[in-house]
Amino acid sequence: MIRVKVVGATGYGGVGITELVLQHPEAKLVSLIAREDVGLPISKVYPHLEGFCDLPVLASDDPRAAAPADVVFFATPDKVGMAAARDELAKGAKVVDYSGDFRFTTAEAYADYAMRIGKDPSHACPDLLGRNAYGLAELHRDEIRQADIVGNPGCFACSCILGLAPAAQASLVEPYSIICDCKTGVSGAGKKVNAAYHYPARYEQMNAYKLSGHQHVCEVERELSLQAGTDIKITFTAQVVPVCRGILSTLYGTLTRPMTEAEAVALYRDFFKDSPFIRIYGSDASIGTLNVRGTNFCNLVVSVDARVNRLRIVAHIDNLMKGQAGSALQNMNLMFGLPENTGLNRPGIYP
């Protein structure tokens, strides 16, 4: 049985992985750590967990927080995981971090990311970089299986990379023609109270944000460039829309050669033939974010606009699942030699 510790257990990412571990046949929660709601049972913070998980929320310095664990999920902001990872590794645990701390395998790549989000570009444990893997399982299964530190992908990055990786690998689109038009639900901002996400401020409100540079661009450009074997730059626009959860990313690129939609669909299905959480559709599919809500699936609509010689991909994910906790559990499965869909192979809830 895999013993699981969750740090940042009272945020959306923390409760998400808690819910998933409770349903996992090979894992067991041993401790929940957070800065807020310390001393309360997690079921008092999240009443839907009553009778399923009543573990207390512990402070990080509580002796019970040092209980042995096989894997530690850091559902925490940047700089938290890197400060604690070394101690957890020394105790024999593997680490899955939700933030940008371990998404990059060199200090230089991390510094570029950190400066983009206005943080100190120095990494607290640069010697651990290179031992880590980027946690997008569909592209990095082998590295994740061998790693003891995995940096979960950003939610927008997950949708964009999965949507464009087949096209990049096949040199199907012009490298500097890619546009990522991405919309997310309000839960993507996290649980922390903020006036901008107060109900009256969000109801019937849609807006773009971080137009000067979004942190996930670094991941997307790196991963697509690796697939293409050449430098790729994207235009990325993040928007928040008045729904709770879900990401819809519409991705465009100018085709390098004529291609029919049927050919593009076939290419995508072949690329993802061994990926249980990727579903490919043609442009006549009537689907949306509701069809992936509460699941670890990524639904991709593949379309070719022959009139303007452009590839168009519409990617749908649940930002709190495939974009966060679901990918984290998928990574844990790979790290411990389990089938990657263990505890995750389920439909969503409809409507």
VENURNOR-V420740 format. One record per residue. N is the residue number from 1. RES is the residue in one small letter. D_FIRST is the distance of its C-alpha to the first C-alpha in Angstrom with 1 decimal. Layout:
{{N,RES,D_FIRST} {N,RES,D_FIRST}}
//
This chain:
{{1,m,0.0} {2,i,3.8} {3,r,6.3} {4,v,9.4} {5,k,13.0} {6,v,15.9} {7,v,19.3} {8,g,22.2} {9,a,20.3} {10,t,23.6} {11,g,25.0} {12,y,24.8} {13,g,22.3} {14,g,20.1} {15,v,20.3} {16,g,19.8} {17,i,16.4} {18,t,15.5} {19,e,16.8} {20,l,14.8} {21,v,11.3} {22,l,12.3} {23,q,12.9} {24,h,10.0} {25,p,8.3} {26,e,5.1} {27,a,5.3} {28,k,6.6} {29,l,10.0} {30,v,11.1} {31,s,14.6} {32,l,17.2} {33,i,20.2} {34,a,23.6} {35,r,27.3} {36,e,28.5} {37,d,27.8} {38,v,26.5} {39,g,26.1} {40,l,25.8} {41,p,22.9} {42,i,21.7} {43,s,22.9} {44,k,26.4} {45,v,26.3} {46,y,25.0} {47,p,26.1} {48,h,24.5} {49,l,21.1} {50,e,22.6} {51,g,20.7} {52,f,17.6} {53,c,16.9} {54,d,19.3} {55,l,17.8} {56,p,20.8} {57,v,21.7} {58,l,22.1} {59,a,24.6} {60,s,23.5} {61,d,25.3} {62,d,23.8} {63,p,22.2} {64,r,19.2} {65,a,18.6} {66,a,18.0} {67,a,14.8} {68,p,12.4} {69,a,10.5} {70,d,9.1} {71,v,11.1} {72,v,14.2} {73,f,16.1} {74,f,19.8} {75,a,21.4} {76,t,24.6} {77,p,28.1} {78,d,29.4} {79,k,29.6} {80,v,26.7} {81,g,23.9} {82,m,26.1} {83,a,27.0} {84,a,23.6} {85,a,21.7} {86,r,23.1} {87,d,21.8} {88,e,18.2} {89,l,18.5} {90,a,20.0} {91,k,17.1} {92,g,14.9} {93,a,13.5} {94,k,14.2} {95,v,16.5} {96,v,17.4} {97,d,20.8} {98,y,22.8} {99,s,26.2} {100,g,28.5} {101,d,27.6} {102,f,25.8} {103,r,27.2} {104,f,29.9} {105,t,29.7} {106,t,33.0} {107,a,34.6} {108,e,37.6} {109,a,35.6} {110,y,33.8} {111,a,37.2} {112,d,38.7} {113,y,36.1} {114,a,36.3} {115,m,40.1} {116,r,40.0} {117,i,38.2} {118,g,40.4} {119,k,38.0} {120,d,38.4} {121,p,38.0} {122,s,36.6} {123,h,32.9} {124,a,31.5} {125,c,29.6} {126,p,31.4} {127,d,30.1} {128,l,26.6} {129,l,28.3} {130,g,28.1} {131,r,24.5} {132,n,23.5} {133,a,23.4} {134,y,24.8} {135,g,22.2} {136,l,24.1} {137,a,22.1} {138,e,25.1} {139,l,27.1} {140,h,24.7} {141,r,21.8} {142,d,22.6} {143,e,22.9} {144,i,19.6} {145,r,17.7} {146,q,19.4} {147,a,19.3} {148,d,17.5} {149,i,19.5} {150,v,20.1} {151,g,22.9} {152,n,22.6} {153,p,25.9} {154,g,28.4} {155,c,28.7} {156,f,32.3} {157,a,31.6} {158,c,28.9} {159,s,31.5} {160,c,34.3} {161,i,32.6} {162,l,31.2} {163,g,34.6} {164,l,36.6} {165,a,34.7} {166,p,36.2} {167,a,39.6} {168,a,39.3} {169,q,38.2} {170,a,41.1} {171,s,43.6} {172,l,44.3} {173,v,45.4} {174,e,47.6} {175,p,45.5} {176,y,47.2} {177,s,47.7} {178,i,44.2} {179,i,44.0} {180,c,40.8} {181,d,41.7} {182,c,38.6} {183,k,38.2} {184,t,35.4} {185,g,34.8} {186,v,35.2} {187,s,31.5} {188,g,31.4} {189,a,33.2} {190,g,30.4} {191,k,30.5} {192,k,33.0} {193,v,36.4} {194,n,39.1} {195,a,42.6} {196,a,42.4} {197,y,39.6} {198,h,41.3} {199,y,41.9} {200,p,45.7} {201,a,45.2} {202,r,42.8} {203,y,44.2} {204,e,46.3} {205,q,45.8} {206,m,44.7} {207,n,45.0} {208,a,44.2} {209,y,42.9} {210,k,42.3} {211,l,45.0} {212,s,45.8} {213,g,42.4} {214,h,38.9} {215,q,36.0} {216,h,34.2} {217,v,37.2} {218,c,36.2} {219,e,33.0} {220,v,34.8} {221,e,37.7} {222,r,35.6} {223,e,33.4} {224,l,36.4} {225,s,38.5} {226,l,35.9} {227,q,36.0} {228,a,39.8} {229,g,40.5} {230,t,43.0} {231,d,43.2} {232,i,42.5} {233,k,43.4} {234,i,42.8} {235,t,44.4} {236,f,41.7} {237,t,42.4} {238,a,39.8} {239,q,40.8} {240,v,39.4} {241,v,40.3} {242,p,40.2} {243,v,37.0} {244,c,33.7} {245,r,31.3} {246,g,31.7} {247,i,33.2} {248,l,36.0} {249,s,37.2} {250,t,40.4} {251,l,40.8} {252,y,44.1} {253,g,45.5} {254,t,48.8} {255,l,48.5} {256,t,49.7} {257,r,50.9} {258,p,51.8} {259,m,48.9} {260,t,48.6} {261,e,45.8} {262,a,44.9} {263,e,44.5} {264,a,42.4} {265,v,40.1} {266,a,39.8} {267,l,39.0} {268,y,36.2} {269,r,34.7} {270,d,34.8} {271,f,33.2} {272,f,30.2} {273,k,30.0} {274,d,26.5} {275,s,25.2} {276,p,23.7} {277,f,24.3} {278,i,27.9} {279,r,30.7} {280,i,34.3} {281,y,37.4} {282,g,41.1} {283,s,43.4} {284,d,44.3} {285,a,40.8} {286,s,40.9} {287,i,37.5} {288,g,36.5} {289,t,33.7} {290,l,33.3} {291,n,31.9} {292,v,28.8} {293,r,28.3} {294,g,24.8} {295,t,23.5} {296,n,22.4} {297,f,25.5} {298,c,28.4} {299,n,31.7} {300,l,34.5} {301,v,38.1} {302,v,40.1} {303,s,43.8} {304,v,46.9} {305,d,49.9} {306,a,52.5} {307,r,55.3} {308,v,54.2} {309,n,52.2} {310,r,48.9} {311,l,45.3} {312,r,43.6} {313,i,39.8} {314,v,38.4} {315,a,34.7} {316,h,32.8} {317,i,29.4} {318,d,27.8} {319,n,28.0} {320,l,25.1} {321,m,22.8} {322,k,23.7} {323,g,25.6} {324,q,22.8} {325,a,19.4} {326,g,19.1} {327,s,19.8} {328,a,17.4} {329,l,14.5} {330,q,16.1} {331,n,16.2} {332,m,12.6} {333,n,12.0} {334,l,14.7} {335,m,13.7} {336,f,10.4} {337,g,12.5} {338,l,11.7} {339,p,14.8} {340,e,16.0} {341,n,16.7} {342,t,13.3} {343,g,13.4} {344,l,16.9} {345,n,19.2} {346,r,21.3} {347,p,24.9} {348,g,26.3} {349,i,28.4} {350,y,32.1} {351,p,34.6}}
//
